[in-house]
Amino acid sequence: MFDREGSVMAGNTACEAEVIELTCEDGRALFDKVAEREMSMSGAEFLERWDSGEWAGMNLDDVPGLVEVWAALPFAR
């Protein structure tokens, strides 16, 4: 999962978890940070390219950063 800064969090071996509820605006801002960090583009640009089918049929692991941004899509929509 991601922390508030959009960084991937390592697993917690103590089996403790903190639930942080994000507003829709905070979720979109988090998604934008992940897209910028992982693929050097805004969240809006990523969504436009994703929706146009640019990466359709591709293995997500073949494009650097794509799987990380793909995993954050629920924060944007």
Beta strands, then each sheet from edge to edge (+ up, - down):
end
